[in-house]
Amino acid sequence: MGILDKLKKILPKRKEPELKNTVPKEKENIRTTFGVYCNANHGTTDKKLCPKCTALLTTVMLKMQRCPYGIAKPICDACETPCFGENPTKEFRDIMKSGQKKMLLSHPLMAVKHKLASLGVEYAKMQRDKNSTEKQKAQEEKVKTKLANATRSPKKSKKRKKK
């Protein structure tokens, strides 16, 4: 029995990462942002929403339940495949963007947590794009070397035939 085996027995085993259900927090965040936005822009009071904002919020909440990503979904305002449709998605993103500044004053902790989550999504996208471009470059290099090797080998064979 080696030293590594003894260390493995002593050290605690690494836990598998758990999937956290982020949907309830995001729903609360969206509701609050809609309330702050509607109160500031549509003249409503006490977290009440105008009919237009109510309809959009209802659409967003229903579509969030059917999200293809499930409980490990990214935040909706940074999602690449929005579920709401073209116009509702544009309106939703506008509300979330303009509501961020007001949220920072009225609900600072919630706003900071949401911003950190969106930065995490952006970082993950950046890493994914970086990895995919590296893979593409590697594949292009392989193709180039194969083509170079393929064009070299027939010339050698022609020389042999002439002799």
Residue, then its C-alpha position, 0 to 999 in steps of 0.5 A: m500500500g503506497i502513500l497515495d492510497k493512504l492519503k486517499k483514505i484519510l482525505p475526504k472524498r470530493k462531492e459531486p457538484e449539486l444543481k441548484n434550482t435558481v428558478p424561484k430566486e429569478k422569478e422573485n427578481i423579475r417580479t420585483t424588477f417589473g414592479v420597480y419599473c412599472n411604478a417609475n414609468h407607468g405611474t402605478t404604486d405599491k408594486k402594482l403593475c399596469p395591464k401591459c406589464t402584468a400581461l408580459l410578466t404572466t407570459v414570462m412566468l409561464k414560459m419560465q416553467r417550460c424552459p428547456y434548460g430546466i432548473a439549471k437555467p441561465i438567467c432569462d435576460a442573458c439567455e441565448t434562446p429566449c422562450f418568450g417570442e421576439n416582441p415579448t423578449k425585446e420588451f422583457r430585456d428593455i424592462m430588465k435593463s432599465g429597471q437595474k438602476k432603480m433596483l440598485l437603489s431600492h433592492p441593492l442586495m438583490a440587484v448585486k446578486h443578479k448582476l453577479a449571476s449575469l456576469g457568470v453567464e457572460y463568463a461561461k459564454m466567453q469560455r465556451d466561445k474561446n474553446s470552440t474557436e480553439k477547436q476550430k483552429a486545431q481542426e483547420e490545422k489538421v485539414k491543412t496538414k492532411l492536404a499538404n501530405a496528400t499533395r506531397s505523396p503523389k509527386k513522390s510516386k510519379k518520380r518512382k514510376k519514371k525511374 
